[in-house]
């Protein structure tokens, strides 16, 4: 009934249409104390191929047999991608766009049209925009009727070509009907407290899923009699033939969300290579209370838990400190939205969002303090380093700006490690989804310690989260989850 790994791996061959944006070219990332080499891959908007349509899929994970579970932040639904709504129908207008693009490419490259392969096809709705590409900030001479900008990505002997409908080489086309590559089925409905950054946030698949069927989620839930705050919880479900059973709250004693704004709640859940469950939590926007540095509070921390009951995992660094929460693994963080474990060393890497500048990537080690609130930079700070706690190993910033400058932040969100030769043009490293400019960036580290970023590459248009499964890159935007075809990055 449900999609297999073969289905998702083969999704790149399907024609599809999706109303997604992505016309802004990504900005490069630099580090104030270390200038990485220039990006090796020229990013192109909308390179990914839509796997499943979704609404704000903030977290997703694969089971060992290739089923894709994902969370809908604002609806509280946990869903499983399915093949039930799979379709390969292509509207006539889309066919026209593909044929025009292939013909144009073949003529320019001196190739046969039959040798030109379609990699992806997207459609972006543009009301009242120009007859051209409708780039952000473009001033239009006249309004036109509602229609679509069609992006066609193709490959051939000369490389990869990307064409968009305009008044030039490919004529403007009539409106087309969107086609969804895959549908999804509801696995569970989680009652959630909504608002700002709250909702259904994280998901993890048990390493022993094949035998126990356990699926874990991190969510903010309503508080009876008080509609101003939410209660963060970790809940475990058991999968029985695609239906969630036996909901069990394994972490229930986390502080309520900030009544002024539901923000900096983190977070995500992942299993470490040691088999224990890790949970990242922000500081609840409670800087004045210095909760991130308070070892008695779980806020602004990464917790290490027993998966059975959410208790402190054995060997945690503060287990012998009677004044500390024994679940604390590392502390002094502002808003660690996601984290990932290095596939070789097993070490934990987590980005942390700054307050408008100094977006960090931290190498997280047991018992370490990462400085919040003392390390929070001022708007006119001279340096993002040496402010308190362990310094970050990398700083994210926009092209032409120093990481210290206010407004340089890029909002690092989902992260995942890439390893192997599935993408010949990419090295091994950490994939980071940068929410603000919608960039999927690859950070390559220097061995053997993997604590220095040697190079950064902007490769796609990620908005929320990223995962790697069977060597392929999957990432999410506000309209769905995409797979990145290796051929799209060929040079």
N, C-alpha and C positions, 0 to 999 in steps of 0.2 A: 504493500500500500504506500509506503513512504519512499522518498527518494534515496537512492544509494549513492555511494561515492562516485560510481561510474557516471551517474546522471550529472552530478555537479561538475565533475572533471570534463564532461563532454559538452557542458552548456555553452562553451565558447563558440561552438560551431553553429548555434541557432541564431536565426535572425530575430531581433527583438526591437521593440520601441518602448521608450519610457520617458516620461516628462521630467527630465532632470536637467539641472543647469550645469555650470562648470566651464564658463568661458574665460575665467580669469587665469592667467598663467601664474604658476607658483613662484614664490620668492625663494632665494637661496638662504641657507642657514649658515651663520658664522659663530665662532666662539671668540670672546674678547681676548683670551690669552693664547689662542691657537687658531690659525686660519686654515681650515680644511681645503683640500684641492677643489677645483670647480666641479660642479655636478657632471656626471658622466652620461646621464640619460636626459635627453630633452623631453620635458613633460608635455603631454598633450591632453587637453580636457576630454573627459568622458571616454577614457581608454577601456574601462571595465565593461564587462558584459553582465547584464542583469540576471541574477540567479533567481531571486524571489522578491516580489513586491512586498513592502512592509511600511509601517508608519513609525518612524523614530526607533529603529532597531538598535538600541544602545549597546546590547551585548549579545553575542551568539557563540555557539560552541558545537563541535562535531562529536558524535558518538563514534566508537571504534568501527562500526559498520557503515559510517558515512551519513547518518541522519543529521540534519541541521536543525538544532534548537535555537530559537532566538526570543528575546524579550521585547515587548512593545511598552516603552516607558510610560506613556500617558494613558493607555487602556488597561494596563495590568495583565495583559494576556501573555502567556508563554505559548509559543506556536512552534510547530514542526513543519518545515518545508515539505511539500508533497508534489507529486507529479500529476495530481488530479486535474489541475487547470493548465497543464502544459499545452502550448500551442505553437505551431510553426507558421501560422498564417501571416502573410505579409500584404499590407495594403498596396494597391496599384501605385499610389504616389510614392510609397517607399521603394518599390521596385524601380520606379523611374529614377529615383535618386541614386540607387545602387548602380544601375546601368550607366547613368551619366558619369558617375565617379569612376567606375571601372574603365570606361572608354577614355576619359580624360587622362587617367593615370597611365593606361597602356600607351596612349599617344606620346605622353611626355617621356615615359621610360623606354619606349621602343619595344614593348612587350606585346604578347598576344592577350587579348581580352580574357580568353579562357584560362590564362595562367594567373589572373588576378583574383585573389581570395578575399572574401569579406570577413573581417574580424569582428566588427560591431556596428550597430546602427542605433542611434538614439534620436529622440525628437523632443525639442524644448519649446514649450508654448511661449509665445511672445505677443501679448496684447499691446497695441499702440506703440510699436517700436519702429525702427527704421527698416527700409527695404534691404539693408545690409545685414551684418551679423548681430546687431543688437548688443554690442559690447557694453559692460558696465560703465556708466557715466557718459555714454554717447548722447549727444544732443541731436534730436531728429528734426529734419526740415519739415516733415509732414507726418501725420499719423496715418497708419494703414490699418486695414481690417485684421482681426485676430487670426493668427495662423501658427505655423510651426517652423522652427529652424531645425533642419535635419543635418545631423553629423554622421558621416560615413567614414569608417576606418577600414582600410584595405591594405593588403600586402602583396608583394610580387618580387620579381628578381632584383629590383632596385631598392627594396626596403619597404617602409611603411608610408602610406599616404593618408592624410586626413582631409576630407572635403566637407564644407558646410554650404547649405543652400544660401545663395545670395543672388544679386543681379549680374554676377560675373560668369565664371565657368560653368556653374550649375544653376539653372533657372529656379526662381522661387516657385514652390509647389503649393498645392492646395492643402488644407488641413487634413491630417491623417488620424486614423484610429490607433490608440496605443494597444500593444499586444504584450501580455504578461508571459514571461518564460515559465514560471512555476507558481503554483498557489501554495497555501499553507493551511494546516488544520490546527485547531485550538487544542493544546495539551492541558493547560490549566488556566483558570481565571483567578488572579491574585487581587484581593481587595487592597487598594493602594490609596495613600494620601498624596494628592497631586499638588503642584505648585513649584514654579521655578525649576530647580534641579532635582526635585523629588520624583518618586514613582518607582517603577520596576527597573532596577539598575544593573544588576550583575547576574551572571549565570555560570555554573561550572558543572561539568560531567564527571562523575566519580570514576577514578582510574579502574575500578572493578565493575563498571557499568554492565558489562556483559553478563555478570552473575547477580548483581543486586539491583540494577535499574535505577540507581539514585541520580537525581538531578537537584542541584542546589541553586537557590536564587537569593539575591540580596535586594530588599525592597523597603520602602517607607510605607507604613500602614496607618490607617486612621486611629485616633484615640477617642474612645467613647466620651461624649460630653464636651469635647474641645476640638473645634474645627480649625484651630490656628496652628496646630503642631502635628507632626507625624512621628510614628514610632518605628525606628529602623530595626529590621529583623533579618535573620538568615533562616530560610525555610527549606526543608528537604522534601522532595516528592519522590514517589516510586513509579517508574514507568511500567505500565502493564498494557501491552499492545497499543501504544500510542496515547494512552489515557493516564493522567496523573492520579495516583491513589495515595492514601496514607500521608497527608500533609503533616509535617512535624516541624515545629519551631525549635531550632537548635541553638539560636542566639536570640535572646529576648530582653536583655538588660542593658541595651545601649541607650545613651541619653536621647531625650526627645529633640526634634529639630528646633532650630531657632525660630521663635514665633514672629520675628521681624522679617525674616526671609529664609526660605527653605533652600539653603545653599551650602556648599562645601560639605556635603554628606558623603563624599566619595562617589562611588566606590565600586569595587568589583571583587569577585571571589575566584580564586584559582587554586588548584592543587600544586604543591611543590613537588620536586623530585623525591622528597622524603616521605611523600604520601599524606602529609598533613594539609589541612585547608587554611589558606591565607585570605585575610579580608583587609582591604584598605579603607580607611575612614578619614574624612577631612575634619577641619576644626569647627564645623558648624557656624562659621563666621563669628566665632567668639574669641577674637584676638585679645580683647581687653582682659579676659579671664585667664589667658595664657594656658588654655587647656592642652595645647599640643605639647607643651613641655612638662605637664603634670602627669607623672607616671601612674597616678591613681585613676586617671580618666582614660578611656579608650579612644577619645577623639584626637585627631591629628596623628594617628598611629597606623602601623601595619600590625595586625594581630595574627597569631599562629595558633590554630585550633585543632582539637580532636574532631574528626568528622562525625563521630557517633552522637555527641551531645554538646558540641561547641565549647567544651572546657579547654583550659590551657593545655597545649601540647607539651609533652615532656621535653626537658632541655631548654625551655625558654629562658632568656637571659635574666629576667627579673623574678624568677620563681621564688627565690629566697628573700626577696625584699617585701616585708609585710605591708609597706605603704604603697606598693605598686600593684596594678592590675596584672596578674600573672600571665595573661594572654598576650601582653605587649611584646612584640618582636623588635620593632624600631619605632622611633618617635621624632617629634619636632617637624611635622609636615603640615602644609597648609591645605592642599586639596589634591591628594594623589588619586586621580580618577581611575588609573589602571596600572598594571605592573606585569612583568614577564620574567621567566627564568631562563638563563642562558643554557642552551642545549648541551654544551660541553662542560662548562664549569659548575652549572647548577646555581650560580649566583643570581640574586634578584635585582632587577633594574626597574625603577619607577620614576616617571616624570612628576613634577610638582608645579602647579600653576602659580605664577607670581601675580601681584596685584596691579598688573598693567605693564610690568617689565620683569626682567630676571626670571623667565620661564626656565625651569631646571630639569636636568636628567640626573638622578641620583643612583649610585651603586649602593644598594641597601644591604647592610650587614647587621647581624644580631647585636642588639644593645646599643646601637649608634644613635646619636642625636643629630638631626639635620637642621637644627637651629631656630625653627619657628617657636615663638614670635620674634625673637631677637634678630633673626636673619632676614626678616621682611624688609625689603629696600624702600627707601623714600623715593618720591617722584624724581628728585634731582640727585640721586645717589651717584657716587663716583665709581663704584665697583659693585658687582653682584657677588663678589667673592670675599672671604674673610669677615663676614658679617656675624658669624656665630655657627657653631656646630660643624659638621662635616661638609666641606664644600662640594657642590655638584661637579660631576665629571664633564658636563656639557651644558651650554646655555643656548636656547633657541631664540632666534631673533630674525626680524625681517631684513630683506636686502636693503642695504644703504643705511641701516640703523645699528647702533650699538645696543647690546642687551640691556644696558643701564637706562636707556632712554625710555621714558614713559610712552606707551603706545607701540612698543616693539614686540609685545607679547603675541604668541601664535596659538595659545591654548592647546597644549598637547593633551590628547585624550587617550584613545586606545593604542596599545603597543603589542607587538608579537615579534618573535625572532624568526628570521629567514635563514635557512641553511640548505646547502646542496646546489646542484647545477641545473635546476629546472628553468631558471632564468639566466641564460648565458651572459647577458650584459650586466648582471648584478652580482655583487659579492655577498658574502655572508654578513649579517648584521641585524640591527634592531629596526623594525618598521614602526614608524610613529605616525599616527593620524593627527594632524594639526587642524583643529576644528575651525579656527577663525578664518584662515585663508583657504580652507578646503584643500589640503595638500597631504598626500601620502609620501612620507620621506623615509629614506633608508640611511641609517647611520652605521658605518663600517668601523670596527674597532681594531686597534693594534694588538696583536698577540704578544706575549702569552697571557698578560693580565687583563686584557680587554677593558681597560679603564681610560683609554685615550681614544677620542674620535679622530680617525684619520681622514675620513671623507664623508660628505653627505650628498645624497642624490634625491631630487624631487621626481617622483615617478608616476603619480596618478592623482586622482581627485577625491581622496577619502575625506569624509566629514565627521564620522563618529567613532568607528571601531575597526579593528583589523585582526584577522587570525590567519594562520598558515595551516593548511591541512593537506597531507600527501604532497608537500612541496609547492602547492599552489597558493597564491595570495588571494584572500577574500577580504573585502572591506565593505563598510556600510555607509550609506548616505541617508538623508531623511526620508527617502522614498523606497529604499530597499537595500538588499545585499548584492554585491557584485563580485565577480571573479575577474582577475587581471590576466588576460592571455599573454603567455610568454612572447608570442609572435609580435605583439603590439609594441614591445620594447626593442625589437631587432633593429640593427642599424645597417 
